[in-house]
Amino acid sequence: MLALDQFVDAMSDPEIRLRLREARPRDISEAETLAIRLETYRLADSQMLANSVNQIYSSRSNPWLNF
């Protein structure tokens, strides 16, 4: 379990560390799989937010899109 605890503590994102602890993975392999999944979700959310913001700004700069 020491390796598992060290793996979780090595995560740079505190949100992922917390979620990993809450999930209580049985071994380091399960923790790694969960960490990859959580990071993928985080990146997808960031990209989706960035795309939404870009769409808002591009529609404001195009007078034909303003209603």
C-alpha positions, 0 to 999 in steps of 0.5 A: 500500500505504500506504493499506492499512497506514494502514487496518489501523493505524486498527483499534481492536481489536488482534485485528482488526488482527492478523487483517487482517495475517495475511490479507494483503489485496491492497487496501483494499477486501478489507481493509475487507470482511474487517474488517467480517466479523471485527467481525461475528463478534466482535459475534455472539460477544459477544452469544451469550456475554451471552445464555448468561450471562443464561440461567444467571442467570435459571435460578438465580433461578427455583427451578422451573428448578433441577434 
